[in-house]
Amino acid sequence: MHPTPTVTEAVVKGLAMHMDELGKPLCPCNFYKDKQTEAKLRRWMCACDEMQIYKYCHCLLFVREDGMPITEYLPEGHEGREVYGIVTDPTPDKGRALKHKAQPSAELVAPKSPAK
Ligand code: SF4
């Protein structure tokens, strides 16, 4: 949880409002054209796909003790990497239930061998 209680409270309140409104914990930090339609999908249910794949919470609810969101698993070019740089995961053995869905980050992709 975020070290600043007001951040945690705001996000939890937003999740609770969506629970009341939609019956589901839809992420409160996005804009949705149609919340009802979005609520039928899995991707932005807390803990959202981005959290389960990359361990990145753009709402800043699930962050390191220093308040920084983990970004080290995000693909190159993701806004989280652009904003925060590379923020390492202090507990790499925990979480990321859907990590098999991760897009490879640029530096992990093997260079192509030159055509012969
Ligand atoms: S885990 Fe995902 S859905 Fe939950 S608060 Fe963070 S960004 Fe929003």
py3Dmol code that shows the C-alpha trace and the ligand (Angstrom):
import py3Dmol

protein = """\
ATOM      1  CA  MET A   1       0.000   0.000   0.000  1.00  0.00           C
ATOM      2  CA  HIS A   2       1.092   3.583  -0.596  1.00  0.00           C
ATOM      3  CA  PRO A   3       2.946   5.195   2.338  1.00  0.00           C
ATOM      4  CA  THR A   4       0.737   8.303   2.040  1.00  0.00           C
ATOM      5  CA  PRO A   5      -2.639   7.318   3.554  1.00  0.00           C
ATOM      6  CA  THR A   6      -4.619   9.832   1.462  1.00  0.00           C
ATOM      7  CA  VAL A   7      -3.450   8.130  -1.767  1.00  0.00           C
ATOM      8  CA  THR A   8      -4.522   4.705  -0.521  1.00  0.00           C
ATOM      9  CA  GLU A   9      -7.838   6.091   0.774  1.00  0.00           C
ATOM     10  CA  ALA A  10      -8.650   7.788  -2.544  1.00  0.00           C
ATOM     11  CA  VAL A  11      -8.011   4.635  -4.575  1.00  0.00           C
ATOM     12  CA  VAL A  12      -9.849   2.341  -2.148  1.00  0.00           C
ATOM     13  CA  LYS A  13     -12.793   4.761  -2.118  1.00  0.00           C
ATOM     14  CA  GLY A  14     -12.849   4.717  -5.925  1.00  0.00           C
ATOM     15  CA  LEU A  15     -12.823   0.922  -5.957  1.00  0.00           C
ATOM     16  CA  ALA A  16     -15.616   0.844  -3.371  1.00  0.00           C
ATOM     17  CA  MET A  17     -17.708   3.255  -5.466  1.00  0.00           C
ATOM     18  CA  HIS A  18     -17.350   0.924  -8.450  1.00  0.00           C
ATOM     19  CA  MET A  19     -18.333  -2.022  -6.265  1.00  0.00           C
ATOM     20  CA  ASP A  20     -21.531  -0.152  -5.322  1.00  0.00           C
ATOM     21  CA  GLU A  21     -22.197   1.031  -8.878  1.00  0.00           C
ATOM     22  CA  LEU A  22     -21.157  -2.007 -10.920  1.00  0.00           C
ATOM     23  CA  GLY A  23     -20.741  -4.839  -8.442  1.00  0.00           C
ATOM     24  CA  LYS A  24     -17.102  -5.116  -9.509  1.00  0.00           C
ATOM     25  CA  PRO A  25     -13.823  -3.466  -8.421  1.00  0.00           C
ATOM     26  CA  LEU A  26     -13.178  -1.688 -11.702  1.00  0.00           C
ATOM     27  CA  CYS A  27      -9.944   0.334 -11.573  1.00  0.00           C
ATOM     28  CA  PRO A  28     -10.866   3.900 -10.522  1.00  0.00           C
ATOM     29  CA  CYS A  29      -7.883   5.516 -12.255  1.00  0.00           C
ATOM     30  CA  ASN A  30      -9.013   5.134 -15.873  1.00  0.00           C
ATOM     31  CA  PHE A  31     -11.614   6.849 -18.002  1.00  0.00           C
ATOM     32  CA  TYR A  32     -14.133   4.413 -19.526  1.00  0.00           C
ATOM     33  CA  LYS A  33     -16.488   5.212 -22.394  1.00  0.00           C
ATOM     34  CA  ASP A  34     -18.861   2.601 -21.004  1.00  0.00           C
ATOM     35  CA  LYS A  35     -18.240   1.330 -17.479  1.00  0.00           C
ATOM     36  CA  GLN A  36     -20.856  -1.432 -17.741  1.00  0.00           C
ATOM     37  CA  THR A  37     -19.181  -2.880 -20.838  1.00  0.00           C
ATOM     38  CA  GLU A  38     -15.721  -2.554 -19.293  1.00  0.00           C
ATOM     39  CA  ALA A  39     -16.920  -4.231 -16.113  1.00  0.00           C
ATOM     40  CA  LYS A  40     -17.743  -7.357 -18.156  1.00  0.00           C
ATOM     41  CA  LEU A  41     -14.080  -7.649 -19.127  1.00  0.00           C
ATOM     42  CA  ARG A  42     -11.304  -8.859 -16.860  1.00  0.00           C
ATOM     43  CA  ARG A  43      -8.507  -6.469 -17.819  1.00  0.00           C
ATOM     44  CA  TRP A  44      -9.252  -3.559 -15.440  1.00  0.00           C
ATOM     45  CA  MET A  45     -10.669  -5.488 -12.489  1.00  0.00           C
ATOM     46  CA  CYS A  46      -8.437  -4.903  -9.475  1.00  0.00           C
ATOM     47  CA  ALA A  47      -5.890  -6.463  -9.343  1.00  0.00           C
ATOM     48  CA  CYS A  48      -5.857  -5.646 -13.053  1.00  0.00           C
ATOM     49  CA  ASP A  49      -4.024  -7.452 -15.853  1.00  0.00           C
ATOM     50  CA  GLU A  50      -1.251  -4.871 -15.809  1.00  0.00           C
ATOM     51  CA  MET A  51      -0.660  -5.633 -12.129  1.00  0.00           C
ATOM     52  CA  GLN A  52      -0.788  -9.382 -12.594  1.00  0.00           C
ATOM     53  CA  ILE A  53       1.435  -9.344 -15.663  1.00  0.00           C
ATOM     54  CA  TYR A  54       3.921  -6.553 -14.889  1.00  0.00           C
ATOM     55  CA  LYS A  55       3.338  -5.862 -11.161  1.00  0.00           C
ATOM     56  CA  TYR A  56       2.665  -2.237 -12.114  1.00  0.00           C
ATOM     57  CA  CYS A  57      -0.153  -0.291 -10.440  1.00  0.00           C
ATOM     58  CA  HIS A  58      -0.725   3.054 -12.130  1.00  0.00           C
ATOM     59  CA  CYS A  59      -3.126   4.070  -9.324  1.00  0.00           C
ATOM     60  CA  LEU A  60      -0.162   3.838  -6.899  1.00  0.00           C
ATOM     61  CA  LEU A  61      -2.091   1.571  -4.538  1.00  0.00           C
ATOM     62  CA  PHE A  62       0.345  -1.336  -4.776  1.00  0.00           C
ATOM     63  CA  VAL A  63       3.787   0.214  -4.586  1.00  0.00           C
ATOM     64  CA  ARG A  64       7.126  -0.312  -2.889  1.00  0.00           C
ATOM     65  CA  GLU A  65       7.669   0.927   0.682  1.00  0.00           C
ATOM     66  CA  ASP A  66       9.155   4.107  -0.737  1.00  0.00           C
ATOM     67  CA  GLY A  67       5.943   4.823  -2.663  1.00  0.00           C
ATOM     68  CA  MET A  68       7.374   4.029  -6.096  1.00  0.00           C
ATOM     69  CA  PRO A  69       5.502   1.730  -8.488  1.00  0.00           C
ATOM     70  CA  ILE A  70       7.439  -1.257  -9.824  1.00  0.00           C
ATOM     71  CA  THR A  71       8.265  -0.719 -13.482  1.00  0.00           C
ATOM     72  CA  GLU A  72      11.102  -3.120 -14.224  1.00  0.00           C
ATOM     73  CA  TYR A  73       8.894  -5.657 -15.989  1.00  0.00           C
ATOM     74  CA  LEU A  74       7.037  -3.141 -18.179  1.00  0.00           C
ATOM     75  CA  PRO A  75       7.726  -3.206 -21.907  1.00  0.00           C
ATOM     76  CA  GLU A  76       9.941  -0.480 -23.324  1.00  0.00           C
ATOM     77  CA  GLY A  77       7.924   2.612 -24.215  1.00  0.00           C
ATOM     78  CA  HIS A  78       5.236   2.005 -21.580  1.00  0.00           C
ATOM     79  CA  GLU A  79       4.217   5.262 -19.899  1.00  0.00           C
ATOM     80  CA  GLY A  80       5.188   3.876 -16.474  1.00  0.00           C
ATOM     81  CA  ARG A  81       8.761   3.419 -17.666  1.00  0.00           C
ATOM     82  CA  GLU A  82       8.732   6.879 -19.228  1.00  0.00           C
ATOM     83  CA  VAL A  83       7.475   8.566 -16.047  1.00  0.00           C
ATOM     84  CA  TYR A  84       9.298   6.660 -13.296  1.00  0.00           C
ATOM     85  CA  GLY A  85      12.266   5.092 -15.079  1.00  0.00           C
ATOM     86  CA  ILE A  86      13.199   1.558 -14.088  1.00  0.00           C
ATOM     87  CA  VAL A  87      11.989   0.822 -10.563  1.00  0.00           C
ATOM     88  CA  THR A  88      13.053  -2.604  -9.337  1.00  0.00           C
ATOM     89  CA  ASP A  89      10.914  -5.182  -7.597  1.00  0.00           C
ATOM     90  CA  PRO A  90      12.001  -5.824  -3.976  1.00  0.00           C
ATOM     91  CA  THR A  91      10.083  -9.138  -3.875  1.00  0.00           C
ATOM     92  CA  PRO A  92      10.545 -10.754  -7.303  1.00  0.00           C
ATOM     93  CA  ASP A  93       9.412 -14.146  -5.984  1.00  0.00           C
ATOM     94  CA  LYS A  94       5.900 -12.799  -5.253  1.00  0.00           C
ATOM     95  CA  GLY A  95       3.008 -11.855  -7.536  1.00  0.00           C
ATOM     96  CA  ARG A  96       2.796 -11.728 -11.353  1.00  0.00           C
ATOM     97  CA  ALA A  97       0.363 -14.622 -11.703  1.00  0.00           C
ATOM     98  CA  LEU A  98      -0.080 -13.742 -15.399  1.00  0.00           C
ATOM     99  CA  LYS A  99       3.574 -13.034 -16.205  1.00  0.00           C
ATOM    100  CA  HIS A 100       3.440 -15.492 -19.099  1.00  0.00           C
ATOM    101  CA  LYS A 101       1.369 -12.835 -20.913  1.00  0.00           C
ATOM    102  CA  ALA A 102       4.117 -10.203 -20.686  1.00  0.00           C
ATOM    103  CA  GLN A 103       5.425  -8.568 -23.835  1.00  0.00           C
ATOM    104  CA  PRO A 104       9.194  -8.947 -23.939  1.00  0.00           C
ATOM    105  CA  SER A 105      11.030  -5.764 -23.038  1.00  0.00           C
ATOM    106  CA  ALA A 106      13.341  -4.528 -25.766  1.00  0.00           C
ATOM    107  CA  GLU A 107      16.572  -5.393 -23.985  1.00  0.00           C
ATOM    108  CA  LEU A 108      15.472  -8.977 -23.428  1.00  0.00           C
ATOM    109  CA  VAL A 109      14.773  -9.661 -27.085  1.00  0.00           C
ATOM    110  CA  ALA A 110      17.674 -11.505 -28.667  1.00  0.00           C
ATOM    111  CA  PRO A 111      19.268  -9.611 -31.545  1.00  0.00           C
ATOM    112  CA  LYS A 112      18.537 -11.056 -34.981  1.00  0.00           C
ATOM    113  CA  SER A 113      21.444 -12.736 -36.666  1.00  0.00           C
ATOM    114  CA  PRO A 114      22.420 -11.212 -39.974  1.00  0.00           C
ATOM    115  CA  ALA A 115      21.040 -13.023 -43.019  1.00  0.00           C
ATOM    116  CA  LYS A 116      23.552 -15.296 -44.709  1.00  0.00           C
TER     117      LYS A 116
END
"""
ligand_1 = """\
8
SF4
S -3.922 -2.911 -9.363
Fe -4.699 -2.119 -11.287
S -6.901 -1.970 -10.954
Fe -5.958 -2.126 -8.943
S -5.685 -0.039 -8.297
Fe -3.777 -0.679 -9.293
S -3.960 -0.020 -11.437
Fe -6.012 0.052 -10.499
"""
view = py3Dmol.view(width=600, height=400)
view.addModel(protein, "pdb")
view.setStyle({"model": 0}, {"cartoon": {"style": "trace"}})
view.addModel(ligand_1, "xyz")
view.setStyle({"model": 1}, {"stick": {}})
view.zoomTo()
view.show()
